[in-house]
Amino acid sequence: MNVSGFTRLPIGERDAPSATQIPGAVRKWLARQIGSFHPVLDDAGHALGEAVTNVVQHTTSDAVRVSYTLTSPFAIYIEVYDQGGKGGRPRLGTANLDAEEGRGLYIIDALSDGDWGCRRIPGSEGHVVWFSIDVSPDHSDEQSDVDGSLVAVSSP
């Protein structure tokens, strides 16, 4: 089962309200693509919103491009493309407890059980942040801790 799709949305002025609406617009696009009751939608939509927010906040990209592939009835692979130009390669940062920023990649790491990464787009300053989310019943017995180690989760 491989169902795929992609979209490209212009960012516009970063100070404009439309720039802050892009993560929500991309989450709605994903819901229309895979269905609003799809089992991966909540986690995938949240991780996707974080990745797109990073493009808006940490690059000079004039658009964000997103692609996805449903790899099973319970799993999705998503790529978020940027054009680079500010801040370098996406990486896990540090955030104070009071900080309102700095947790996006940690959220992606947690939701994807550590199955994410970043690669450079050849011939450009851009990057692709990718992640996989699997919510299949046989996968839900384990969860990744932020450092990538697995932690057993008891079933109710």
C-alpha positions in Angstrom: 0.0 0.0 0.0 1.8 3.1 -1.2 -0.4 6.2 -1.5 1.6 9.4 -2.1 1.1 13.1 -2.7 2.8 16.5 -2.4 2.0 20.2 -2.1 3.8 23.5 -2.3 2.6 26.5 -0.4 4.1 30.0 -0.7 5.2 31.5 2.6 5.0 35.2 1.8 6.0 37.8 4.3 7.1 36.2 7.6 5.5 39.0 9.6 2.2 38.6 7.9 -0.6 36.5 9.6 -0.6 34.2 6.5 2.9 32.9 7.5 1.7 31.8 10.9 -1.3 30.0 9.2 0.9 27.8 7.0 1.4 25.0 9.5 -2.4 24.7 10.0 -3.0 24.9 6.2 -0.5 22.0 5.7 -2.2 19.9 8.4 -5.6 20.5 6.8 -4.1 19.5 3.4 -2.8 16.2 4.9 -6.2 15.5 6.5 -7.9 16.0 3.1 -5.3 13.7 1.5 -5.4 10.8 3.9 -8.8 11.3 5.6 -9.7 13.1 8.8 -10.1 9.8 10.7 -6.9 8.2 9.5 -5.0 6.6 12.5 -1.7 8.5 11.8 -3.3 11.9 11.3 -3.0 13.3 14.8 0.7 12.4 15.3 1.6 13.1 11.6 -0.2 16.4 11.6 1.4 17.6 14.7 4.9 16.6 13.6 4.2 18.1 10.1 3.1 21.4 11.7 6.4 21.5 13.7 8.5 20.8 10.6 6.7 23.5 8.6 7.0 26.0 11.4 10.7 25.4 11.4 10.9 26.2 7.7 8.9 29.5 8.3 11.0 30.5 11.3 14.5 29.3 10.5 14.9 29.6 6.7 14.6 32.2 4.0 12.4 29.9 1.9 9.7 31.6 -0.1 7.7 28.3 -0.1 7.4 25.0 1.7 7.1 21.8 -0.1 5.7 18.7 1.6 5.4 15.1 0.3 4.0 12.0 2.0 3.7 8.3 1.4 1.4 6.1 3.3 3.6 3.0 3.7 0.9 0.9 5.4 -2.6 1.4 6.8 -0.9 2.6 10.1 2.3 4.3 8.9 3.3 7.4 7.0 6.6 8.8 5.7 6.7 12.6 5.3 9.3 14.9 3.8 9.4 18.7 4.3 11.7 20.7 1.9 13.2 24.1 2.5 15.4 26.4 0.4 17.9 27.0 3.3 19.5 30.4 3.6 19.4 30.9 7.3 20.6 29.0 10.3 22.2 26.0 8.6 21.2 22.4 9.0 18.2 21.6 11.2 19.3 20.1 14.5 18.1 19.4 18.0 18.5 22.5 20.0 18.2 23.4 23.6 15.3 25.3 25.2 14.9 26.8 28.6 11.8 25.7 30.5 10.4 29.2 29.9 11.2 29.3 26.2 8.4 29.4 23.7 10.6 28.0 20.9 13.2 25.3 20.5 11.2 22.1 20.9 10.0 21.4 17.3 12.5 18.7 16.5 12.2 17.1 19.9 8.5 16.8 19.2 9.2 15.2 15.8 11.6 12.9 17.5 9.1 11.8 20.1 6.2 11.4 17.7 8.3 9.4 15.2 9.9 7.2 17.8 13.3 8.6 16.7 12.8 7.7 13.0 13.6 11.0 11.5 16.5 12.9 9.9 17.7 15.7 7.7 19.6 15.7 4.4 21.0 18.4 2.2 19.3 18.9 -1.2 22.1 18.5 -3.7 23.1 21.6 -5.6 21.3 24.0 -3.2 21.4 25.4 0.3 18.1 23.6 1.1 17.4 20.7 3.3 14.8 17.9 3.6 13.6 17.0 7.1 12.0 13.6 6.9 10.2 11.4 9.4 8.1 8.2 9.7 5.3 7.7 12.0 3.9 4.2 12.7 0.9 3.8 14.9 0.3 0.1 14.1 -0.9 -2.0 17.1 2.3 -4.1 17.1 4.5 -0.9 17.1 2.7 0.7 20.0 4.3 -1.5 22.7 7.5 0.5 22.5 8.1 4.3 22.4 11.4 6.2 21.9 12.8 8.4 24.5 14.2 11.7 23.4 17.8 10.3 23.4 16.7 7.5 21.0 16.6 4.7 23.5 13.5 2.5 23.7 11.2 2.6 26.8 8.7 -0.1 27.4 5.1 1.2 27.7 2.6 -0.9 29.6 -0.8 -1.5 28.0 -3.9 -0.5 29.9 
